[in-house]
Amino acid sequence: MSIATPRPETWIRTSSAGLYCEPGDFHIDPIRPVARALITHGHGDHARAGNEQVLATSGTIAIMQARYGELAGGSMQAVGYGETVTVGGVVVRLLPAGHVLGSAQIVLDYCGSRVVVSGDYKRRPDPTCEPFEPCNCDLFITEATFGLPVFRHPPDIQEIDKLLHSLTLFPDRGHLVEVYALGKCQRVLALLRRAGYEEPVYLHGALIGLTQLYETLGIPLGPVLPLAGIPRDALKGRVVLAPPGASADPWSRRLPDPRVAMASGWMRVRQRAKARGVELPLVISDHADWDELTSTLDEVAAGEIWVTHGREEALVHYATKAGYRARALALVGFEEEE
Amino acid sequence: MNRFAALLDALLFTPSRNGKLRLMKEYFASTPDPERGWALAALTGELVFDEAKPNQVRALAAARIDPELLEWSYDFVGDLAETVSLIWPATGGAGHVPDLAEIVKKLKEASRSDVGRLIEPWLDALDPTGRWALLKLVTGSLRIGVSARLAKTALAEWGGVEIDRIEEVWHGLVPPYQPLFDWLEGRSPAPETGDLPNFSPLMLAQPLEDDDIPSLDPQDYLAEWKWDGIRVQLVTRGRETRLYSRSGDDIGTAFPDIVEIIPSDVTLDGELLVLRSGEVASFNDLQQRLNRKTPNAKLLHDYPVAVRLYDMLREGDEDLRGLSFAERRQRLEAWHAGAPRPGLDLSPLVPFTSWEELRELRDGARERGIEGLMLKRADSLYVAGRPKGPWFKWKRGALTFDAVLMYAQRGHGKRSSFYSDYTFGAWRGDELVAVGKAYSGFTDEELRRLDRWVRNNTVQRWGPVREVTPAIVLEVAFDSVHRSTRHKSGLAMRFPRIHRIRWDKPFREADTLAALEELLT
């Protein structure tokens, strides 16, 4: 950074609606409708309806339109990964974040100063989206959902094997796997297929729309069927995907003696899994774990780190000890759910 | 070690008994010796490492991990072994993964100062689940919801033998139980039980139904009171003494005051009770003793226990199980009279001539410590298990009480989508006070109806619990009610279950706390 370049905090800050870039006059993932919004990815706590102008990847825009229809936003501008657009005096570029289909980091260049907003991200390969692309910057604004060193996600395949083994051990029980509707559902499907599982997988109605969208966008997920109308006995030893909480709902009585699994990074902590009544915790996360968070800080080589949401204090503590200038932003409106 | 760790992990998360059995059977079938034997020892609580302590684990972690990160993580996770297992910095392909046999052997030989040095390379080599299992094993608290009995049941089902056969040979064996596995896999005959203070599997009683009575001749039976304590077996052979629970677990350390008085060269069957100058105290008092694995002097003094004997299975080298109950009873009485037996008294026989007379005796017995009657055929041999006919238990009729449904909680496993655990209350003035909780006694159809009602009448939710509008009256049946400091009402019921759902009864007309207090024993 030369003497003439502005410090990041002079042109990017938090406002009541979230993260705000002054010279570009836009918000990133605002929590209430604004005139101009840049959206990192399609999860409901990041992509909200009703902004006048939206700029995001085509994948994210498709997801928002599938979820919100007409209300998704006034004008929707799709930007490809790596393309640049200038908004105000700010050059904007989207890079893959590896979180879910369409997810992006937002790279902002202004007068020789570069800020990268990670959005939610992960570093391990995911067959349903483009891998995270690290980008050097002056300020890295990172998430910290799993910002504690107890969170180290195991290899995906190990967790999928647990599920497949359970199908053989409990062939008379329906396996109800709770997954988030966007990203996790499709990733679990893709991982099952990679592990050689070719049987149909049954879906709760709330998961069907986005799963079809993934297929339309060119992500093959193998045979999936709606659960509706399937006789209970036909579900013995089968995999049924449903949104979190479905096992507590009378809906789950359509399964024979359901064995409840959940695919989430939170499953790493046994008491959390037990408290949810989960019998088969699958530690599969779409967020960076502790090692990924800390190694990414080193890789992007930013002098300064802001931590947006999650367990900020531990990551700030780590970054400070590692010689970075670091602080917590404590943005509101983001959920603990993945 | 990884297989064993995966087993513990799966057992922890699987609530149902059948699910746990299936997991253990699969493990025994697919794991080589001696690993599975050591695992069996861990599951049955026979592996104890005296020199390993939680603070050694804490010290290891503190040496490797930033203290603030460790503290935040511990706050979040809430369990030391789990926190350390997750936070332990992976060193990447470090060292050789130890097997269970090696871990046990080295830990047994280690002195307290060695334990840390021993564990550290293992923690480096294992994955997080392996580390968790190792730390649970080392610090001696598995807490995975598996009793010794359940582990042996899995072993019996896998090996295709009766659980009683396992119990018989069990106490002559030591981990890793190679002769046991050899026998169960058909490579050798059953292990010799030898001259050891073994547990003799118990003879149990069937409940007496009203339909049974007409076909039974009162002259064939002897009656005793059914005491509200715990069934125990007292055994000595040579200098070896054992106090066994109903399931064959050695509970001697919890009752040193009984172990001290077990007479030589006998096997006795009786009821362990808190007795104060010959008076049986409530089961609640006994519970104070059952809650402690090792009692202190105050507890021993405040809750004095004794055994009320009702059968004798062996005297000297003579096995009495082939004699009739009447003959065994005579032997027991003669033996008891032969010397002073402090702390051991005889459960008296209850004379009667007709079932009617006996029924009146049973219903009239409101004194503390009596649950009902035991009926034993005078000619019955002592047969392990629960044969129908020779022995009956005839419980006193249940007490009932009309309570108001206050809270409902979701169940587990098959019932995870049902609000199936009900907390109910009694009136104290205009206020409802919770007096108990029940989760059985209703039909599937009633459960569906209650579940629907709970969902439609919720006023507040806390996680899996819902507070409901007071409206439903539950007729609750229970065996007895005691004073308790655990509940706000100051009362606790034994074996409460839903007897009827009184959809018809106005909730204002449910019973009062004062009415329940009148039933105190």
HADDOCK unambig.tbl for C-alpha pairs under 7 A between the chains (distance, minus, plus):
assign (segid A and resid 148 and name CA) (segid B and resid 73 and name CA) 6.33 0.50 0.50
assign (segid A and resid 149 and name CA) (segid B and resid 87 and name CA) 5.40 0.50 0.50
assign (segid A and resid 150 and name CA) (segid B and resid 73 and name CA) 6.37 0.50 0.50
assign (segid A and resid 150 and name CA) (segid B and resid 83 and name CA) 6.55 0.50 0.50
assign (segid A and resid 150 and name CA) (segid B and resid 86 and name CA) 4.72 0.50 0.50
assign (segid A and resid 150 and name CA) (segid B and resid 87 and name CA) 4.40 0.50 0.50
assign (segid A and resid 151 and name CA) (segid B and resid 86 and name CA) 6.98 0.50 0.50
assign (segid A and resid 247 and name CA) (segid B and resid 416 and name CA) 6.79 0.50 0.50
assign (segid A and resid 247 and name CA) (segid B and resid 417 and name CA) 6.07 0.50 0.50
assign (segid A and resid 248 and name CA) (segid B and resid 416 and name CA) 5.85 0.50 0.50
assign (segid A and resid 248 and name CA) (segid B and resid 417 and name CA) 4.24 0.50 0.50
assign (segid A and resid 249 and name CA) (segid B and resid 417 and name CA) 5.34 0.50 0.50
assign (segid A and resid 250 and name CA) (segid B and resid 417 and name CA) 5.57 0.50 0.50
assign (segid A and resid 252 and name CA) (segid B and resid 417 and name CA) 6.79 0.50 0.50
assign (segid A and resid 257 and name CA) (segid B and resid 414 and name CA) 5.50 0.50 0.50
assign (segid A and resid 258 and name CA) (segid B and resid 414 and name CA) 6.77 0.50 0.50
assign (segid A and resid 269 and name CA) (segid B and resid 77 and name CA) 6.41 0.50 0.50
assign (segid A and resid 274 and name CA) (segid B and resid 13 and name CA) 6.69 0.50 0.50
assign (segid A and resid 277 and name CA) (segid B and resid 412 and name CA) 6.70 0.50 0.50
assign (segid A and resid 279 and name CA) (segid B and resid 13 and name CA) 4.68 0.50 0.50
assign (segid A and resid 279 and name CA) (segid B and resid 14 and name CA) 5.31 0.50 0.50
assign (segid A and resid 280 and name CA) (segid B and resid 13 and name CA) 6.68 0.50 0.50
assign (segid A and resid 314 and name CA) (segid B and resid 69 and name CA) 6.26 0.50 0.50
